[in-house]
């Protein structure tokens, strides 16, 4: 079973123009990175160059379906 860990980078000020970043690892392989802001949650897998953005409402709908 893989061992997971995360690294969190939080801004020193409230989230106005600075995102919080969460990096997700499985064993020693980076799975991807979340950027959390007031308006969206962005995800980029380790194999991609660009982020995919989700509004908070869209993310809630996706999670409610699962």
C-alpha positions in Angstrom: 0.0 0.0 0.0 1.5 3.4 -0.9 2.5 5.8 1.8 1.0 9.3 1.2 2.1 12.6 2.5 1.4 16.3 1.8 3.4 19.5 2.0 1.4 22.7 2.7 2.6 26.2 2.0 0.4 28.8 3.6 0.6 32.6 3.0 1.5 34.8 5.9 -1.4 37.1 5.1 -5.1 36.3 4.5 -5.9 34.9 1.0 -6.3 38.0 -1.0 -3.9 37.7 -3.9 -1.8 34.8 -2.6 -2.7 31.2 -2.9 -2.1 28.4 -0.4 -0.4 25.5 -2.0 -0.8 21.8 -1.2 1.6 19.2 -2.8 0.5 15.6 -2.7 2.9 12.7 -2.7 2.5 8.9 -3.0 5.6 7.1 -1.7 8.3 9.2 -3.3 6.3 10.2 -6.4 4.7 13.5 -6.7 1.0 13.1 -7.6 0.2 16.8 -8.1 -0.4 20.2 -6.6 -3.5 22.1 -5.4 -3.6 25.9 -5.3 -6.4 27.2 -3.0 -7.7 30.7 -3.4 -10.8 32.6 -2.5 -12.4 32.0 -5.9 -11.1 28.6 -7.1 -9.3 25.4 -6.3 -6.7 24.6 -9.0 -5.2 21.2 -9.6 -2.2 20.2 -11.6 -1.0 16.6 -11.8 2.7 16.0 -11.8 2.6 15.1 -15.5 0.9 18.3 -16.7 2.1 21.9 -17.2 -1.2 23.7 -16.7 -3.7 23.8 -13.8 -7.3 22.8 -14.1 -9.5 25.3 -12.2 -12.7 24.5 -10.2 -15.0 27.0 -8.7 -16.0 26.1 -5.1 -19.6 25.4 -6.3 -18.4 23.1 -9.1 -16.1 21.3 -6.7 -18.9 20.8 -4.2 -21.2 19.4 -7.0 -18.4 16.9 -8.1 -17.8 15.7 -4.5 -21.5 15.3 -3.8 -21.8 13.0 -6.9 -19.1 10.7 -5.6 
